[in-house]
Amino acid sequence: MEIYVQSRGSSQDFDYRWQGETPNLAAPNILRESNVYNLIQGESPSIVLGRHSEKLFLLVTGLKSKERRDFRGRVIRNSVLWICEESEENEQSLRALTVNILRDILQNDIDKAITFSENENEFKTDFDAIRKLGVEVGKVEKFPVKSERKIGNNNQALREDLAFELEERCLPKFENQLLIVVTGIKPEATLKEFGVWRGLSNLVKGEDWEDYNFPVDPGEDSPTDNNLILLIGFISLLVIISFTLFWLKPNILLWLKPKS
């Protein structure tokens, strides 16, 4: 699993930037490729869980530092990104992490793992501590997913409802999709446009979940499509049988005709 952290130093010259676990780890292009920043603002508290190019990723942004301030005395905000190959085990890890982030359990641990470097102009990350969070968050169940898409207001009740669902149920197999988006700035029309599986925003009205329709994902099995395929197959079989009988009929009659 790849881990990235975005933060900043105290000096004016060391602004917000991403830091990889190893020096040669590439920048997290998956955020740009999956259009994450069309749905969130990086400096604001948000959560995104998505699937892109056969990888799963979890992004949490806008985590306020308790002690660190920049050169103007402003609170420094941290972001963390986890990227992993798609597998049952990795999905369970990201689900468990998301559950604890929704419940504001991990913010202090993440903050402790990100500190100023020796000269306080830059920042450094204890990636071992960040990695342990994915191991110690707890277990999740593997009940079947509820694939209908829903959006709602970013209130505590729906956050807890979403956390409970992630504890119990698997993620949908939508390809190249932002599955979960928790944000404060996007209207319901935008969440629906991107087809998020579960979307929470401060700008969505109403206190409960709202189901909505979205075009079938290319990686998702559609009952209508399956029935159509079966119908076409059945008709094709009837045509083949009819043609075969038509072609064989003269030969069968000739074979049955009594010989003189």
Residue frames as qw, qx, qy, qz and C-alpha x, y, z in Angstrom:
[[0.000, 0.889, 0.458, 0.000, 0.00, 0.00, 0.00],
 [0.394, 0.344, -0.014, 0.853, 1.31, 3.43, -0.94],
 [0.286, -0.794, -0.445, 0.299, 0.88, 6.27, 1.55],
 [0.320, 0.453, 0.065, 0.829, 1.18, 10.01, 0.89],
 [0.276, -0.702, -0.460, 0.468, 0.86, 12.95, 3.26],
 [0.252, 0.649, 0.189, 0.693, 0.20, 16.57, 2.35],
 [0.433, -0.791, -0.282, 0.328, 1.21, 19.26, 4.79],
 [0.366, 0.812, -0.084, 0.447, 3.55, 22.26, 5.01],
 [0.575, -0.078, -0.398, 0.710, 6.38, 23.75, 7.01],
 [0.197, -0.771, -0.386, 0.466, 6.25, 26.94, 9.01],
 [0.235, -0.405, 0.256, 0.846, 8.18, 29.10, 6.54],
 [0.495, 0.635, 0.050, -0.592, 6.74, 31.01, 3.62],
 [0.272, 0.542, -0.690, -0.395, 9.01, 29.08, 1.24],
 [0.044, 0.041, -0.998, -0.017, 7.73, 25.65, 2.24],
 [0.581, 0.013, -0.011, -0.814, 4.08, 25.66, 1.17],
 [0.821, 0.013, 0.461, -0.337, 1.68, 22.70, 1.03],
 [0.452, 0.487, -0.679, -0.311, 3.05, 19.73, -0.87],
 [0.969, -0.100, -0.076, -0.213, 2.73, 15.96, -1.04],
 [0.108, -0.633, 0.760, -0.103, 5.32, 13.76, 0.60],
 [0.864, 0.093, -0.434, -0.237, 5.69, 10.09, -0.37],
 [0.864, -0.485, 0.135, -0.019, 6.75, 7.29, 1.92],
 [0.758, -0.162, 0.311, 0.550, 9.92, 6.81, -0.12],
 [0.074, -0.608, 0.201, 0.765, 11.82, 9.50, -2.07],
 [0.003, 0.141, -0.736, -0.662, 11.21, 7.82, -5.43],
 [0.229, 0.497, 0.821, -0.163, 7.47, 7.35, -4.91],
 [0.132, 0.354, 0.469, 0.799, 5.64, 9.12, -7.72],
 [0.244, 0.008, 0.222, -0.944, 3.25, 12.00, -7.08],
 [0.345, 0.308, 0.839, -0.286, -0.36, 10.90, -6.47],
 [0.149, 0.084, -0.502, -0.848, -1.64, 11.40, -10.01],
 [0.105, -0.374, -0.917, -0.093, -4.68, 9.28, -9.18],
 [0.017, 0.598, 0.485, -0.638, -6.36, 12.31, -7.60],
 [0.189, 0.466, -0.267, -0.822, -6.18, 14.30, -10.83],
 [0.166, 0.056, -0.863, -0.474, -7.09, 11.34, -13.04],
 [0.144, -0.427, -0.891, 0.060, -10.16, 10.48, -10.97],
 [0.100, -0.593, -0.282, -0.748, -11.43, 14.11, -10.82],
 [0.458, -0.449, -0.639, 0.424, -11.36, 14.21, -7.02],
 [0.197, -0.282, -0.199, 0.918, -10.91, 17.98, -6.87],
 [0.232, -0.295, -0.476, -0.796, -14.11, 18.53, -8.81],
 [0.591, -0.528, -0.560, -0.241, -15.94, 17.38, -5.69],
 [0.634, -0.635, -0.274, 0.345, -13.86, 18.65, -2.75],
 [0.149, 0.904, -0.265, 0.300, -11.59, 21.47, -1.65],
 [0.745, 0.159, -0.540, 0.359, -8.28, 20.12, -0.42],
 [0.120, 0.321, -0.492, 0.800, -8.06, 22.56, 2.50],
 [0.618, -0.281, 0.115, -0.726, -11.52, 21.67, 3.79],
 [0.441, -0.177, 0.846, -0.243, -12.45, 18.53, 5.77],
 [0.763, 0.320, -0.223, -0.516, -13.48, 15.83, 3.31],
 [0.571, -0.211, 0.793, 0.017, -13.33, 12.10, 2.67],
 [0.677, 0.469, -0.318, -0.469, -13.12, 10.34, -0.70],
 [0.580, -0.191, 0.790, 0.054, -13.04, 6.58, -1.23],
 [0.633, 0.591, -0.141, -0.480, -12.76, 5.54, -4.86],
 [0.795, 0.003, 0.553, 0.247, -11.69, 3.01, -7.46],
 [0.399, 0.839, -0.207, -0.307, -9.53, 3.93, -10.43],
 [0.526, 0.596, -0.603, -0.069, -7.54, 1.79, -12.88],
 [0.852, -0.104, -0.512, 0.030, -7.96, -1.37, -10.78],
 [0.368, 0.098, -0.569, 0.729, -6.76, 0.41, -7.64],
 [0.378, -0.788, -0.483, -0.048, -8.58, 1.53, -4.53],
 [0.343, 0.270, -0.274, 0.857, -7.74, 4.79, -2.80],
 [0.363, -0.782, -0.494, 0.118, -8.82, 6.70, 0.28],
 [0.296, 0.396, -0.092, 0.864, -8.24, 10.43, 0.72],
 [0.354, -0.789, -0.463, 0.196, -8.92, 12.41, 3.87],
 [0.363, 0.457, 0.010, 0.812, -8.25, 16.17, 3.82],
 [0.206, -0.688, -0.039, -0.695, -8.44, 19.24, 6.02],
 [0.752, -0.460, -0.430, 0.197, -7.33, 17.63, 9.30],
 [0.071, -0.919, 0.157, -0.353, -6.37, 20.49, 11.62],
 [0.615, 0.168, -0.559, 0.530, -3.07, 20.32, 13.45],
 [0.517, -0.751, -0.392, 0.124, -3.31, 20.98, 17.18],
 [0.518, -0.680, 0.037, 0.518, 0.01, 22.78, 17.56],
 [0.509, -0.017, 0.404, 0.760, 1.63, 23.54, 14.21],
 [0.234, 0.877, 0.248, -0.339, 1.11, 26.97, 12.65],
 [0.669, 0.485, 0.193, 0.530, 2.49, 28.54, 9.50],
 [0.431, 0.059, -0.112, 0.893, 4.47, 31.78, 9.30],
 [0.213, -0.412, -0.152, -0.873, 1.26, 33.81, 9.58],
 [0.269, -0.116, 0.686, -0.666, -0.02, 31.92, 12.60],
 [0.744, 0.074, -0.203, -0.632, -2.63, 29.99, 10.62],
 [0.763, -0.193, 0.589, -0.185, -3.51, 26.43, 11.63],
 [0.167, 0.396, -0.803, -0.414, -1.82, 23.89, 9.34],
 [0.851, 0.120, 0.206, -0.467, -4.12, 21.29, 7.79],
 [0.238, -0.352, 0.882, 0.203, -3.03, 17.75, 6.94],
 [0.826, 0.279, -0.113, -0.477, -4.21, 15.35, 4.26],
 [0.410, -0.327, 0.848, 0.073, -3.49, 11.63, 3.90],
 [0.737, 0.381, -0.283, -0.482, -3.86, 9.43, 0.85],
 [0.573, -0.222, 0.789, 0.008, -3.79, 5.62, 0.81],
 [0.653, 0.465, -0.364, -0.475, -3.50, 3.81, -2.57],
 [0.480, -0.265, 0.835, -0.045, -3.55, 0.03, -2.96],
 [0.240, 0.070, -0.838, -0.484, -4.14, -2.74, -5.45],
 [0.705, -0.172, -0.037, -0.687, -7.68, -3.99, -5.47],
 [0.416, 0.030, -0.903, 0.100, -8.14, -7.06, -3.27],
 [0.580, -0.603, -0.503, -0.215, -10.55, -8.23, -0.62],
 [0.640, -0.394, -0.349, 0.560, -8.03, -7.60, 2.14],
 [0.259, 0.043, 0.028, 0.964, -7.16, -4.08, 0.95],
 [0.294, -0.517, -0.425, -0.682, -10.84, -3.20, 0.55],
 [0.635, -0.597, -0.484, 0.071, -11.48, -4.24, 4.14],
 [0.532, -0.243, -0.207, 0.785, -8.57, -2.10, 5.35],
 [0.053, 0.203, 0.182, 0.961, -9.81, 1.01, 3.53],
 [0.461, -0.578, -0.513, -0.435, -13.37, 0.44, 4.70],
 [0.645, -0.526, -0.433, 0.346, -12.18, 0.17, 8.30],
 [0.373, -0.086, -0.057, 0.922, -10.07, 3.32, 7.95],
 [0.144, -0.395, -0.365, -0.830, -13.04, 5.19, 6.48],
 [0.556, -0.609, -0.556, -0.104, -15.27, 4.08, 9.35],
 [0.579, -0.479, -0.305, 0.586, -12.85, 5.52, 11.92],
 [0.217, 0.067, 0.143, 0.963, -12.34, 8.72, 9.96],
 [0.298, -0.543, -0.498, -0.607, -16.11, 9.23, 9.75],
 [0.632, -0.663, -0.401, 0.027, -16.21, 8.87, 13.54],
 [0.036, 0.892, -0.263, 0.367, -13.27, 11.30, 14.04],
 [0.892, -0.440, 0.062, 0.088, -11.22, 8.61, 15.77],
 [0.848, 0.094, 0.096, 0.513, -7.94, 8.90, 13.83],
 [0.232, 0.915, 0.020, 0.330, -7.40, 12.65, 13.60],
 [0.436, -0.843, 0.312, -0.035, -5.20, 12.94, 16.70],
 [0.834, -0.192, 0.431, 0.284, -3.06, 9.92, 15.71],
 [0.638, 0.594, 0.244, 0.424, -2.52, 11.35, 12.24],
 [0.014, -0.967, 0.084, -0.241, -1.62, 14.76, 13.69],
 [0.640, -0.666, 0.368, 0.106, 0.98, 13.20, 16.01],
 [0.834, 0.077, 0.408, 0.363, 2.60, 11.43, 13.04],
 [0.464, 0.678, 0.189, 0.538, 3.18, 14.72, 11.14],
 [0.472, -0.760, -0.113, 0.433, 5.63, 17.15, 12.71],
 [0.240, 0.936, -0.252, -0.062, 8.02, 19.95, 11.80],
 [0.851, 0.245, -0.255, 0.388, 11.49, 18.86, 10.77],
 [0.643, -0.314, -0.275, 0.643, 14.52, 19.94, 12.79],
 [0.224, -0.002, 0.041, 0.974, 14.62, 23.48, 11.37],
 [0.219, 0.546, 0.610, -0.530, 10.80, 23.81, 11.51],
 [0.256, 0.444, -0.303, -0.803, 10.74, 25.10, 7.94],
 [0.481, 0.102, -0.747, -0.449, 9.73, 21.73, 6.51],
 [0.776, -0.262, 0.286, -0.498, 7.61, 18.84, 7.79],
 [0.192, 0.294, -0.934, -0.060, 8.33, 15.18, 8.32],
 [0.808, -0.139, -0.123, -0.559, 6.04, 12.18, 8.60],
 [0.338, -0.290, 0.877, -0.183, 6.22, 9.05, 10.71],
 [0.612, 0.164, -0.511, -0.581, 4.91, 6.75, 7.97],
 [0.303, -0.005, -0.938, 0.169, 5.21, 3.70, 10.21],
 [0.168, 0.241, 0.622, -0.726, 2.66, 5.28, 12.55],
 [0.531, 0.300, -0.141, -0.780, 0.36, 6.09, 9.62],
 [0.502, 0.167, -0.795, -0.297, 0.68, 2.54, 8.30],
 [0.087, -0.070, -0.907, 0.406, -0.21, 1.05, 11.69],
 [0.427, 0.184, 0.269, -0.844, -3.53, 2.90, 11.59],
 [0.658, 0.220, -0.448, -0.563, -4.61, 0.62, 8.76],
 [0.470, 0.085, -0.873, 0.099, -3.80, -2.46, 10.82],
 [0.133, -0.132, -0.757, 0.626, -5.26, -1.47, 14.15],
 [0.345, -0.088, -0.077, -0.931, -8.57, 0.04, 13.07],
 [0.577, 0.058, 0.642, -0.501, -10.57, -3.15, 13.61],
 [0.254, 0.109, 0.913, 0.300, -12.49, -5.72, 11.62],
 [0.494, 0.252, -0.063, -0.830, -15.30, -5.29, 9.13],
 [0.683, 0.185, 0.682, -0.184, -17.90, -7.76, 7.89],
 [0.059, -0.205, 0.711, 0.670, -18.43, -8.96, 4.30],
 [0.443, 0.512, 0.676, -0.292, -22.18, -8.85, 3.79],
 [0.445, 0.448, 0.554, 0.543, -23.38, -8.14, 0.22],
 [0.116, -0.113, 0.023, 0.987, -23.38, -4.56, -0.97],
 [0.288, 0.740, 0.547, -0.266, -26.51, -2.46, -1.38],
 [0.500, 0.105, 0.403, 0.760, -25.76, -1.06, -4.82],
 [0.100, 0.867, 0.428, 0.236, -28.39, 1.69, -5.02],
 [0.396, 0.266, -0.138, 0.868, -26.86, 5.15, -5.01],
 [0.334, -0.816, -0.466, 0.075, -27.71, 7.63, -2.22],
 [0.294, 0.397, -0.188, 0.849, -26.88, 11.19, -1.21],
 [0.446, -0.748, -0.489, 0.041, -27.66, 13.13, 1.93],
 [0.105, -0.929, 0.148, -0.321, -26.79, 16.00, 4.21],
 [0.574, 0.312, -0.590, 0.474, -23.39, 15.85, 5.90],
 [0.516, -0.633, 0.194, -0.543, -24.82, 15.52, 9.40],
 [0.198, -0.455, 0.824, -0.274, -23.68, 13.33, 12.26],
 [0.771, 0.079, 0.499, -0.389, -26.57, 10.89, 11.97],
 [0.835, 0.529, -0.060, -0.138, -25.89, 10.07, 8.30],
 [0.239, 0.689, -0.670, 0.137, -22.14, 9.92, 8.89],
 [0.433, -0.292, 0.788, -0.325, -22.76, 7.30, 11.56],
 [0.842, 0.304, 0.304, -0.326, -25.21, 5.47, 9.31],
 [0.652, 0.665, -0.362, -0.049, -22.58, 5.37, 6.56],
 [0.046, -0.581, 0.776, -0.239, -19.92, 4.19, 9.03],
 [0.670, -0.075, 0.651, -0.348, -22.18, 1.35, 10.16],
 [0.844, 0.482, 0.053, -0.231, -22.90, 0.33, 6.55],
 [0.453, 0.692, -0.558, 0.071, -19.18, 0.21, 5.77],
 [0.348, -0.428, 0.774, -0.310, -18.63, -1.94, 8.85],
 [0.728, 0.113, 0.596, -0.319, -21.17, -4.44, 7.58],
 [0.768, 0.547, 0.326, -0.075, -21.16, -4.43, 3.78],
 [0.635, -0.035, 0.412, 0.652, -18.73, -4.67, 0.87],
 [0.094, 0.555, -0.160, -0.811, -18.14, -1.89, -1.64],
 [0.756, 0.562, 0.248, -0.226, -19.88, -1.94, -5.04],
 [0.695, -0.080, 0.484, 0.526, -17.79, -3.02, -8.03],
 [0.379, 0.910, 0.149, -0.083, -18.28, 0.21, -9.97],
 [0.756, 0.093, 0.145, 0.632, -15.22, 0.79, -12.18],
 [0.323, 0.224, 0.069, 0.917, -13.35, 4.12, -12.20],
 [0.336, -0.724, -0.433, -0.420, -15.81, 5.61, -9.76],
 [0.021, -0.343, 0.508, -0.790, -15.72, 7.86, -6.72],
 [0.433, -0.342, -0.832, -0.060, -17.65, 5.61, -4.36],
 [0.401, -0.736, -0.467, 0.283, -17.85, 7.72, -1.20],
 [0.276, 0.438, -0.020, 0.855, -17.60, 11.50, -1.08],
 [0.370, -0.757, -0.464, 0.272, -18.05, 13.48, 2.13],
 [0.362, 0.252, 0.093, 0.893, -17.69, 17.21, 1.52],
 [0.062, -0.588, -0.491, 0.640, -19.01, 20.55, 2.59],
 [0.027, 0.501, -0.172, -0.848, -19.15, 22.48, -0.65],
 [0.072, 0.037, -0.776, -0.626, -20.92, 20.55, -3.41],
 [0.620, 0.083, 0.131, -0.769, -24.63, 20.66, -4.31],
 [0.730, 0.050, 0.658, -0.178, -26.60, 17.47, -4.83],
 [0.721, 0.659, -0.008, -0.211, -26.61, 17.96, -8.63],
 [0.242, 0.729, -0.640, -0.001, -22.81, 17.62, -8.72],
 [0.438, -0.289, 0.826, -0.204, -22.79, 14.48, -6.56],
 [0.775, 0.355, 0.460, -0.248, -25.41, 12.93, -8.85],
 [0.545, 0.767, -0.272, -0.203, -23.51, 13.97, -11.98],
 [0.133, 0.597, -0.789, 0.058, -20.45, 12.01, -10.81],
 [0.828, -0.068, -0.480, -0.282, -22.56, 9.04, -9.77],
 [0.008, -0.430, 0.762, -0.485, -21.16, 8.70, -6.27],
 [0.491, -0.234, -0.837, -0.057, -22.40, 5.60, -4.45],
 [0.426, -0.725, -0.481, 0.248, -22.71, 7.40, -1.10],
 [0.320, 0.428, -0.005, 0.845, -22.40, 11.18, -1.04],
 [0.346, -0.756, -0.463, 0.309, -22.73, 13.56, 1.90],
 [0.323, 0.344, 0.058, 0.880, -22.54, 17.34, 1.57],
 [0.062, -0.382, -0.469, 0.794, -23.48, 20.32, 3.69],
 [0.251, 0.219, -0.230, -0.914, -25.33, 21.70, 0.65],
 [0.328, -0.219, -0.850, -0.349, -27.71, 18.73, 0.30],
 [0.458, -0.295, 0.194, -0.816, -31.03, 19.55, 1.93],
 [0.871, -0.198, -0.293, -0.341, -33.03, 17.12, 4.01],
 [0.416, -0.620, 0.600, -0.287, -32.01, 15.07, 7.01],
 [0.833, -0.044, 0.546, -0.076, -32.25, 11.59, 5.46],
 [0.365, -0.185, 0.733, 0.544, -30.81, 9.64, 2.53],
 [0.602, 0.573, 0.050, -0.554, -32.16, 10.24, -0.98],
 [0.690, 0.071, 0.655, 0.301, -31.96, 7.48, -3.60],
 [0.364, 0.730, -0.161, -0.555, -31.19, 8.54, -7.16],
 [0.893, 0.330, 0.292, 0.093, -30.74, 6.93, -10.57],
 [0.090, -0.746, 0.505, 0.424, -27.51, 6.90, -12.53],
 [0.748, 0.466, -0.386, -0.273, -26.58, 5.28, -15.89],
 [0.975, -0.202, 0.075, 0.050, -25.36, 1.70, -15.48],
 [0.241, -0.768, 0.553, 0.215, -21.64, 1.49, -14.84],
 [0.646, 0.480, -0.544, -0.237, -19.72, -0.48, -17.53],
 [0.240, 0.302, -0.888, 0.248, -18.33, -2.77, -14.84],
 [0.429, -0.011, 0.619, -0.659, -21.68, -3.37, -13.20],
 [0.039, 0.211, 0.945, 0.246, -23.99, -6.25, -14.07],
 [0.405, 0.083, 0.037, -0.910, -27.37, -5.05, -15.25],
 [0.486, 0.208, 0.817, -0.231, -30.43, -7.34, -14.93],
 [0.579, 0.677, 0.140, -0.432, -31.98, -5.66, -17.96],
 [0.292, 0.670, -0.618, -0.291, -28.87, -6.23, -20.05],
 [0.231, -0.214, 0.948, -0.049, -28.64, -9.84, -18.89],
 [0.580, 0.404, 0.624, -0.334, -32.27, -10.52, -19.84],
 [0.511, 0.740, -0.155, -0.409, -31.71, -8.93, -23.25],
 [0.082, 0.540, -0.817, -0.184, -28.66, -11.14, -23.85],
 [0.394, 0.044, 0.902, -0.170, -30.66, -14.25, -22.91],
 [0.596, 0.591, 0.354, -0.412, -33.50, -13.24, -25.25],
 [0.400, 0.724, -0.437, -0.353, -31.13, -12.64, -28.16],
 [0.098, -0.370, 0.922, 0.048, -29.46, -15.98, -27.49],
 [0.518, 0.248, 0.767, -0.285, -32.81, -17.79, -27.41],
 [0.589, 0.695, 0.084, -0.403, -33.96, -16.20, -30.68],
 [0.216, 0.660, -0.671, -0.260, -30.63, -17.03, -32.31],
 [0.294, -0.149, 0.942, -0.072, -31.01, -20.66, -31.23],
 [0.603, 0.468, 0.544, -0.350, -34.52, -20.85, -32.71],
 [0.478, 0.750, -0.249, -0.384, -33.24, -19.44, -36.00],
 [0.029, 0.506, -0.851, -0.138, -30.44, -22.00, -36.15],
 [0.433, 0.093, 0.875, -0.193, -32.82, -24.89, -35.36],
 [0.599, 0.621, 0.299, -0.408, -35.35, -23.68, -37.95],
 [0.368, 0.726, -0.477, -0.331, -32.69, -23.32, -40.63],
 [0.143, -0.344, 0.927, 0.030, -31.27, -26.73, -39.83],
 [0.531, 0.287, 0.751, -0.266, -34.67, -28.42, -40.05],
 [0.555, 0.717, 0.031, -0.420, -35.44, -26.61, -43.31],
 [0.242, 0.654, -0.672, -0.248, -32.15, -27.78, -44.81],
 [0.183, -0.208, 0.958, -0.072, -32.51, -31.37, -43.55],
 [0.656, 0.263, 0.418, -0.571, -36.20, -31.83, -44.44],
 [0.720, 0.494, -0.319, -0.369, -35.71, -32.92, -48.13],
 [0.298, 0.433, -0.846, 0.088, -32.97, -35.34, -47.12],
 [0.357, -0.061, 0.792, -0.492, -35.09, -36.82, -44.33],
 [0.738, 0.355, 0.192, -0.541, -38.07, -37.31, -46.68],
 [0.608, 0.528, -0.554, -0.214, -35.83, -38.91, -49.30],
 [0.064, 0.339, -0.903, 0.257, -34.38, -41.24, -46.68],
 [0.474, 0.090, 0.687, -0.543, -37.86, -42.21, -45.44],
 [0.679, 0.386, -0.206, -0.590, -39.28, -42.81, -48.92],
 [0.862, -0.063, 0.501, -0.042, -39.73, -46.58, -49.54],
 [0.028, -0.507, 0.697, 0.507, -37.28, -48.01, -51.96],
 [0.833, 0.321, -0.043, -0.448, -38.73, -49.77, -55.02]]
